[in-house]
Amino acid sequence: MSDTTENNLDAWKQFSHLFTRKTVAPKTVLLNEGEVSKNAYFLEKGCLRLWFNHDGKDITFQFFFEGEGVSSIESFKTGEPSLFTIETIEVCELIVIRKNDFQTIIDSSPAIKKEIEHHIFKRLMYYQKLFLGRIRDNPEKRYHELLENYPHILQRVPQHYIASYLGITPVSLSRIRNRR
């Protein structure tokens, strides 16, 4: 849970009746690419990934872990089809909120609205770094940055998803890992 969330815990608690808890198995799709997002999720336990289909191959572009919120924010906000799939990697314990209930919270609590805006800005910065890294850095450099900045990903995520995230094949990832 972020520091901002901890500071707003009381604000969140007053809306607890709008949330549902859900435990889901690994490889459960929470949202399919092309569907409209009707829910947002807070990950209490587990790991999930965001991916999209490109010429029949799934391309992973983000992972989420405990204490993080996730949705197809663009689809959730606009009602347009999602550009990606949200899928669990491990057993996940989720807190789920529907779009209308989420809007009720945002409209009722300036503190929570500010917290959500902060979260969205952080996600935008993440995407910016990811985009620039894909243009600027070779796969080996991307791997070493992942190892340095997000070692927990390498410990919990299957290698074929990491290879997809780095934009390489599992064989290429194995070669890079063996050069260390």
N, C-alpha and C positions, 0 to 999 in steps of 0.2 A: 504494500500500500504506500502510495507516495506521501511525502510530508504534507502536501496540500490536502490530500484526502483525510489524513489523520486530523488535521486542523478542522475539517468540515464534517467530522464523524457524526456529531449531533445533528447537523443538517441532513445528512444522509439517512440517519436513523428514523427521522420523522416520515420518511417515504418507504420504509422497509416493507410495508404492506403491498407495494407495487412490484416487488421483486419475487421471483421464484427461484428455487434452487433445483439444480439438475445435475445428475451424474451420468456421464456418457462414456461409452467404450472407445478404445482406440479405433482410428479409421472411420469415425462417424463424421459425416458431412453436416455441418450446421447451416451452411448456405451454399448453394450451387451457383457457379458462374452463370449469369444470364437471368437469375431470379432477383426479385426485388427484396431487399433486406427489410424485415419487419421486427428484428430483435437486435439488441446489443448485449454483449456478454462481458462479465468480469470473471477472470480466471482465478479461482481460489487455489486450485491444485491442478497440476498437469501441464501439458504442452500442446500447442496446436500450430498449424502453419497456414499461410495464405498462399494460394497458387492459382495459376491460370493455364489454359490449354493453348499451346502454340504448335500448330501442325501435328496434332496428335500426341505431343509430349507435354507432360505437366512441368511447369516452371515454377519453382518455389521462390518467393521473394521476401517473405518475412516469417519470423517465428515469434510466438508469444508464450510467456511463462507466468508463474504465480504473481499475482498483484497487478496484472495488466488488464486493461479493457480492450475489447476488440469488436469491430463490426466492419461491414463495408460502409464506411461513413458516408461516402458519396451517394450510394444507393439508399441508405437509411434516411439521409436528409432530403434527397430530391425525388425519390420514388422511381428512379430509373434502374434498369437491370444492373446487377453487380458485375464488375469487370473481372472478378475472381471468386474462387471457392475458399471457404473456411472449413478446415478439416482437423480433427483431433489426431494427435500422434500417440499420446498416452491416454490412460483413463483420466478424464477431466471432471473436476467439480466446478460447476459454473453457477454464477448468479445471472439470471436472465431478466431483461426488461423489454417490454414491448415499446414500439415507437411512440404511441400516444401517451403512455405513462411517462416515458422519458421526457417528452415535450412538457408534460405537466410539471415535472420537477424543474426543468430549465426555466419555465415561466414563473415558478413560485420561489426560486432561490437564486438570488444574484451571486452568492458565494459559490454555489455548485456550478452555475453557468460559467463563472470565471475559471473554475477548476477544469471544466470540460474544454474551454477555449485553450487553456494552457496545454492540456493533453493533445489536442488537435495540432497545435503549433509544434510540439515536440515530434509528433508523427510526421509532419511536413518536413521538418529538418532531417529526420531519418531518411525519408524518401529522397531528399535532395542529395544527401551524402551517398546513398545507394546509387542514384543515377550518375553522379559525377564519378564515383568509383568504377562503375562499369565502363565508362568512357576512358578514364585516365589510367586505370591500373590493370595489370595483367592478372590472370587467375592466381598465380603464386602469391603475388602481393595481397590480393583480396583474401586468400586463405590465411596468410600471416596476420593480417589485420583482424580477421575473425578470431583467430587463436588468441591474440593479444587483448581484444576488446570484449569478446563474448565467449570465453572458454567453456561456459556451461552448455552452450549449443553443441559443441563437439562431444560433450559427455552424454548428452541426452537424446540427440537427434540422429536417426539412421544416416549412414554415409551417403546413400543415394539422394536423400533430400538435401544434404549439405552440398553435394556436387551440383545438383540442380540450382541451388541458391547461388553458387559461385559461377554458374554458367559453363560448367565443364562436365565431362563424363565421369562416372565413378572410377574408371581406370586412370584417368588423368589425375584425379584427386589422390588416388593411391600412390602414384608416382611422386606427386608434390610432397605428400606426407613422408615418403621414404627418403627424401633428400635432406630432411632436417638433421 
